Each structure stands twice: as structure tokens, then as C-alpha cells.
Amino acid sequence: MHDDALDLVIIGAAAAGCAAAVYAARRNLNFVVISKDIGGEVALSGEVENWPGTIHTTGYELSQDFYKHTQAYNVKVNNGEEVTGMKQDGKFHIISTKTNAGEEKTYTTKSIIIATGIHPRHLGIPGESELKGRGVTYCTVCDGPLFRDKTTATIGAGSSALESALMMSGIAKKVYLITKYPNTPEKNGGFPPGEHILIEKVKEKDNIEILYTAMTTKIEGDGKVETLTYNDQLSGDEKTISVDGVMVHIGMNPNSKFVECSSKNKQGEIEVDILCKTDCAGVFAAGDVTNVPYNQIASAAGQGVTAALSSIDYLNKWSA
């Protein structure tokens, strides 16, 4: 039964998945990496200056380095393939996927590492979905250069929003940074989750205007973004500004919809212990898709290593 089963399937090819793959290859496991895209959100990051040992790089370059490392060990990476479901068959796991070309495939494996990361959260306001790709973007690094010498708005109060505004300050003529928080010490100057050094840099830029206590209510335009409307929560007034582009950076959701056998918290994050084990035998998870706090590239890679070593320990004791 299931004589052709793999030892391991790693789902995801960003920091956690690639780190796990290197360790799995070094132990000579029979495994494959399934990836919707190489690098995930890492590849869409801007400047990276907190990856140990590398003073400065970009998210795209770093993700390519991760992939090259897996290829140095001849790891099989099936890119352009999305997992659509997982089910248990005794002690085995059956993974269903669909390729970009629409081909459906299945994999039988003894163990799984889920390292699928996260995707951008949407505002859910009128005009957002209609104007996506027509001025509304969730990736400033990808689309920011399209708005050279124009006016843009970045929505959000975390470090990714601050980084977006800083990047656009060097490209656009005018940048609005919209936060729903007040400019008070208790709210970290309007950016509770933001890094202090980024907040200081933003506030030093002459072409960045910060709109505090502002809730965006709609985005409008005839075929492309033209205006953004927000509610001033202090005065209660509704105000409209003219913009050419809107960068949405309000957080992320975990890519865990296909996961059924492992417990998830109310945010949809897969719950793991310190060994990256889930409560489903043979299933491990690592990186931003888990309930481990602090979504950082370095910590995701470390979790990938832990998940790989835990899966190896599981396989060492495995019997059908």
C-alpha cells in the first residue's frame, strides 16, 4: 500500500520552505517542493537589511538565492502548482494540486511541511476590487515605479506601509500616508506596529503628508484611480483627495485555506508547538502561515529548519 509514497512534501518555496528543503536534501529524503511561486511575499519585498550576514539586498534577490541553494542540492521544485486539498489515508497524506495550466495532480506522502506564508489583506471598500491593477496595488515594490512624478496614497500603520511611503517619496511627486491612529505617544506617533526608525524617516520627508485618524471609505475613478475618500474620525468629516495610485498595506492573511486536519486560530494561522508540529500526525508548519509571532524572513527560515528536523525525527520512527 502506497509503495510509491514520498517521505516528505514541502509546500512553499520562500524562506521557510527553502530552508526546510536544504535540510531534507542533506538527509537524502525522497521529497518534493510544491510552490505556487518562488519566494512568495519575500520576492515582493523591497530593500532587505536584516538578513544575517548580508548587509543589504532586495527581497527578490534574496528569494532567488534561496532557490539557487535548493538547486545546489538538486531539489525537485514543482513551481506554478497550487495545493487545493489535503486528506489523510491512514498514516499517509494525499495532497491534491492544480498547475497553472489547469492540470490536476496528487501526491502521497508520509509527512508534510506547510510553509505557504501569507497574502495581503484587502480593505473591502467600494472601488477597491474594481480598480485593482488600475491604480490599486498591494505591492509597492512591484507597481510603485509606475507612478513616477504622480500623487499616491499608502494606507496602513505598520512597517510595510511606512516602507511603501518611503519608497514612493523617491518616486512620486506627492505621497499621502493614511493611518487610522492618532499622532500620540500611546499610539507610537500614529503607527503602533511600526518600527521607530521608519517612522522618523517618514516624518522627515517633505513630500509625505500623513493623514491621522483617517478611515478610507471608497476609491473612485473612470477606468483608473482618480480619488480616495476617507472619514476623519476626530471631526467626523468626509474628505476626498486626488490620487493616481493607492498602495494598500494593512496586514496579511495566512495561506492556510486548504488545511483541514491541523488546528488553526481565529486568524487562520496554523497552530504549532516549539518543534513546529501541528496536532495532525506527520504534518508540520513553518513561517508566516503559523501562529508563531514576528513575521520575519530570518525567523521563518529558522522555523523551516526546525520543521525539517522534526519531520526527519518523525520519519525515523515512522512505520505503516
C-alpha positions as CSV (number, residue, x, y, z in Angstrom):
1,M,0.0,0.0,0.0
2,H,1.4,3.4,-1.1
3,D,4.7,1.9,-2.0
4,D,5.4,5.0,-4.1
5,A,4.8,7.4,-1.2
6,L,7.3,10.2,-0.7
7,D,9.0,10.8,2.6
8,L,8.1,14.4,2.6
9,V,6.2,17.1,0.7
10,I,7.2,20.7,1.4
11,I,4.5,23.2,0.4
12,G,6.0,26.6,-0.3
13,A,9.3,27.9,-1.7
14,A,10.1,31.0,0.3
15,A,12.4,31.3,3.4
16,A,10.8,28.6,5.4
17,G,10.2,26.1,2.6
18,C,13.7,26.5,1.0
19,A,15.4,26.2,4.4
20,A,13.5,23.0,5.1
21,A,14.3,21.7,1.6
22,V,18.1,22.2,2.1
23,Y,18.0,20.2,5.4
24,A,15.8,17.5,3.8
25,A,18.2,17.2,0.9
26,R,21.2,16.9,3.2
27,R,19.4,13.9,4.9
28,N,18.7,12.4,1.4
29,L,15.0,12.2,1.9
30,N,12.7,11.3,-1.0
31,F,10.8,14.6,-1.3
32,V,9.5,17.3,-3.5
33,V,8.7,21.1,-3.0
34,I,5.4,22.3,-4.3
35,S,5.2,26.1,-4.9
36,K,2.7,28.5,-6.3
37,D,5.5,30.9,-6.9
38,I,9.2,31.1,-5.9
39,G,9.9,33.4,-3.0
40,G,6.3,34.3,-2.1
41,E,6.0,37.6,-0.3
42,V,9.7,37.7,0.2
43,A,10.2,38.2,-3.5
44,L,7.9,41.2,-3.4
45,S,9.8,42.9,-0.5
46,G,11.9,46.0,-1.1
47,E,15.3,46.5,0.5
48,V,16.3,43.9,3.0
49,E,18.9,44.9,5.6
50,N,18.1,42.5,8.4
51,W,19.1,39.1,6.9
52,P,22.1,38.0,9.0
53,G,25.4,38.0,7.1
54,T,24.1,40.2,4.3
55,I,24.2,44.0,5.0
56,H,22.0,44.9,2.0
57,T,20.0,43.0,-0.6
58,T,16.5,43.1,-2.0
59,G,13.6,40.6,-1.4
60,Y,13.7,39.4,-5.0
61,E,17.5,38.8,-4.9
62,L,17.2,37.0,-1.6
63,S,14.4,34.8,-2.8
64,Q,16.5,33.9,-5.8
65,D,19.4,33.0,-3.6
66,F,17.1,30.7,-1.5
67,Y,16.0,28.9,-4.7
68,K,19.6,28.6,-6.0
69,H,20.6,27.0,-2.7
70,T,17.9,24.3,-3.2
71,Q,19.1,23.7,-6.7
72,A,22.7,23.2,-5.5
73,Y,21.3,20.1,-3.8
74,N,19.2,19.1,-6.9
75,V,15.9,19.6,-5.0
76,K,12.9,19.0,-7.2
77,V,10.7,22.1,-7.1
78,N,7.4,22.0,-8.8
79,N,6.7,25.7,-9.4
80,G,3.4,27.1,-10.6
81,E,1.5,24.5,-8.7
82,E,-1.1,25.3,-6.0
83,V,-2.3,22.9,-3.3
84,T,-6.1,22.6,-3.4
85,G,-6.6,20.0,-0.7
86,M,-5.1,17.6,1.8
87,K,-6.6,14.4,3.3
88,Q,-5.4,11.6,5.4
89,D,-5.3,7.9,4.4
90,G,-4.3,6.0,7.5
91,K,-0.8,7.3,8.3
92,F,-0.3,8.6,4.8
93,H,-1.3,12.0,3.4
94,I,-2.8,12.7,0.0
95,I,-2.1,16.2,-1.4
96,S,-4.2,17.5,-4.4
97,T,-2.8,20.3,-6.6
98,K,-3.6,22.2,-9.7
99,T,-0.9,23.6,-12.0
100,N,-1.1,27.0,-13.8
101,A,-2.1,25.1,-16.9
102,G,-5.1,23.5,-15.1
103,E,-3.6,20.0,-14.7
104,E,-4.7,18.3,-11.5
105,K,-2.1,16.1,-9.7
106,T,-1.9,14.2,-6.5
107,Y,1.0,13.3,-4.2
108,T,1.1,10.6,-1.5
109,T,3.5,11.3,1.3
110,K,4.4,10.2,4.9
111,S,4.9,13.7,6.1
112,I,4.2,17.3,5.1
113,I,5.8,20.7,5.9
114,I,3.4,23.6,5.2
115,A,5.3,26.8,4.5
116,T,2.8,28.7,2.4
117,G,3.2,32.1,4.0
118,I,0.7,34.9,3.8
119,H,-1.1,37.2,1.3
120,P,-2.2,40.8,1.6
121,R,-5.4,41.8,3.4
122,H,-7.9,43.8,1.5
123,L,-9.8,46.9,2.6
124,G,-13.2,45.7,1.5
125,I,-14.4,49.1,0.4
126,P,-16.2,50.3,-2.8
127,G,-13.9,50.7,-5.8
128,E,-11.1,48.6,-4.4
129,S,-11.6,45.4,-6.4
130,E,-12.9,47.3,-9.5
131,L,-9.7,49.4,-9.6
132,K,-7.2,46.6,-8.6
133,G,-4.4,46.7,-11.2
134,R,-5.7,50.1,-12.4
135,G,-4.1,52.1,-9.6
136,V,-4.9,50.0,-6.6
137,T,-2.0,47.7,-5.7
138,Y,-0.8,45.6,-2.7
139,C,2.8,45.6,-3.8
140,T,4.6,48.9,-3.8
141,V,7.8,47.3,-4.9
142,C,6.1,45.8,-7.9
143,D,4.0,48.8,-9.0
144,G,5.4,51.9,-7.4
145,P,7.7,52.9,-10.3
146,L,4.5,53.2,-12.5
147,F,3.6,56.4,-10.6
148,R,6.7,58.5,-11.2
149,D,6.0,62.2,-10.6
150,K,2.4,61.4,-9.7
151,T,0.4,61.5,-6.5
152,T,-0.1,58.3,-4.5
153,A,-1.6,57.3,-1.2
154,T,-0.4,54.4,1.0
155,I,-2.9,53.0,3.5
156,G,-1.7,51.3,6.7
157,A,0.0,51.8,10.0
158,G,2.7,49.1,10.1
159,S,6.3,48.9,8.9
160,S,5.2,47.7,5.4
161,A,3.1,50.9,5.0
162,L,6.0,53.0,6.2
163,E,8.4,51.3,3.8
164,S,5.9,51.9,1.0
165,A,5.6,55.6,1.7
166,L,9.4,56.0,1.9
167,M,9.8,54.2,-1.4
168,M,7.2,56.3,-3.1
169,S,8.7,59.5,-1.7
170,G,11.6,58.9,-4.0
171,I,9.4,58.2,-7.0
172,A,6.1,60.2,-6.7
173,K,5.6,64.0,-6.6
174,K,3.3,63.7,-3.6
175,V,2.7,60.9,-1.1
176,Y,-0.2,60.6,1.4
177,L,0.2,58.2,4.2
178,I,-3.1,57.2,5.7
179,T,-3.3,55.8,9.2
180,K,-6.4,55.2,11.3
181,Y,-4.5,56.0,14.5
182,P,-3.9,59.4,16.2
183,N,-0.5,61.0,16.4
184,T,0.0,60.3,20.1
185,P,2.8,58.6,22.1
186,E,0.4,55.9,23.2
187,K,-0.1,55.0,19.5
188,N,3.6,55.3,18.6
189,G,3.1,58.5,16.7
190,G,0.2,57.1,14.7
191,F,1.9,53.8,13.8
192,P,1.5,51.3,16.7
193,P,3.2,48.3,14.9
194,G,5.7,50.4,13.0
195,E,9.5,50.4,13.6
196,H,10.6,53.7,15.2
197,I,13.4,54.3,12.7
198,L,11.0,54.1,9.8
199,I,8.5,56.5,11.5
200,E,11.3,59.0,11.9
201,K,12.3,58.7,8.3
202,V,8.8,59.2,7.1
203,K,8.2,62.3,9.2
204,E,11.4,63.8,7.8
205,K,10.2,63.6,4.2
206,D,8.9,66.9,2.7
207,N,6.7,65.2,0.1
208,I,4.9,62.8,2.5
209,E,1.8,64.1,4.2
210,I,0.4,61.9,7.0
211,L,-3.3,61.8,7.4
212,Y,-4.1,60.7,11.0
213,T,-7.3,59.2,12.4
214,A,-8.4,58.6,8.8
215,M,-10.6,55.6,7.7
216,T,-10.6,55.1,4.0
217,T,-14.2,54.6,2.8
218,K,-14.0,54.4,-1.0
219,I,-11.8,54.7,-4.1
220,E,-13.1,56.1,-7.3
221,G,-12.1,56.7,-10.9
222,D,-13.2,56.1,-14.5
223,G,-11.1,53.1,-15.5
224,K,-8.3,54.1,-13.2
225,V,-7.8,55.5,-9.7
226,E,-8.6,59.2,-9.5
227,T,-9.8,59.9,-6.0
228,L,-9.7,58.5,-2.5
229,T,-12.3,59.3,0.2
230,Y,-11.8,59.0,3.9
231,N,-13.6,59.8,7.1
232,D,-11.8,62.0,9.7
233,Q,-12.6,60.2,12.9
234,L,-11.9,63.2,15.0
235,S,-14.1,65.7,13.2
236,G,-16.5,63.2,11.6
237,D,-15.9,65.0,8.2
238,E,-15.7,63.1,5.0
239,K,-12.8,64.2,2.8
240,T,-11.7,63.4,-0.7
241,I,-8.2,63.7,-2.1
242,S,-7.0,63.4,-5.7
243,V,-4.6,60.5,-6.2
244,D,-3.2,58.4,-9.1
245,G,-2.3,55.3,-7.2
246,V,-3.3,53.6,-3.9
247,M,-1.0,51.2,-2.1
248,V,-2.8,49.0,0.4
249,H,-0.6,47.7,3.3
250,I,-3.0,46.8,6.1
251,G,-1.7,43.4,7.1
252,M,-1.7,39.8,5.8
253,N,-3.8,36.7,5.9
254,P,-2.2,33.2,6.2
255,N,-2.4,30.9,3.1
256,S,-4.0,28.1,5.1
257,K,-7.4,27.6,3.5
258,F,-6.6,24.2,2.2
259,V,-5.5,22.9,5.6
260,E,-8.2,20.9,7.4
261,C,-6.5,18.3,9.6
262,S,-4.5,20.8,11.7
263,S,-5.9,23.3,14.2
264,K,-5.9,26.9,13.3
265,N,-6.5,30.0,15.4
266,K,-9.2,32.6,14.6
267,Q,-6.9,34.4,12.2
268,G,-6.5,31.2,10.3
269,E,-2.9,30.7,11.4
270,I,-1.8,27.1,11.8
271,E,-1.1,26.3,15.5
272,V,2.3,24.7,16.1
273,D,4.5,23.8,19.1
274,I,8.1,24.7,19.6
275,L,9.1,21.8,17.3
276,C,6.8,23.2,14.5
277,K,4.5,20.2,15.0
278,T,0.8,20.5,14.4
279,D,-1.8,18.4,16.1
280,C,-2.1,16.3,13.0
281,A,0.5,13.4,12.9
282,G,3.1,13.9,10.3
283,V,2.1,17.4,9.5
284,F,4.5,20.3,10.4
285,A,4.3,24.0,9.6
286,A,6.8,26.8,9.5
287,G,7.0,30.5,8.8
288,D,4.3,33.2,8.5
289,V,1.5,30.7,8.0
290,T,1.8,29.7,11.6
291,N,0.8,31.3,14.9
292,V,4.4,32.0,15.8
293,P,4.7,35.8,16.3
294,Y,7.0,38.2,14.5
295,N,6.8,37.6,10.7
296,Q,10.4,38.0,9.8
297,I,12.4,36.3,7.0
298,A,15.2,35.1,9.4
299,S,12.7,33.6,11.9
300,A,10.8,31.9,9.1
301,A,14.0,30.3,7.8
302,G,14.8,29.1,11.3
303,Q,11.3,27.6,11.7
304,G,11.8,25.8,8.3
305,V,14.9,24.2,9.7
306,T,13.1,23.1,12.9
307,A,10.2,21.7,10.8
308,A,12.6,19.7,8.7
309,L,14.5,18.3,11.6
310,S,11.1,17.4,13.3
311,S,9.9,15.7,10.2
312,I,13.2,13.7,10.0
313,D,12.7,12.6,13.6
314,Y,9.1,11.6,12.8
315,L,10.2,9.6,9.7
316,N,13.0,7.9,11.7
317,K,10.2,6.5,14.0
318,W,7.7,6.0,11.2
319,S,6.0,2.7,10.4
320,A,2.9,2.0,8.4
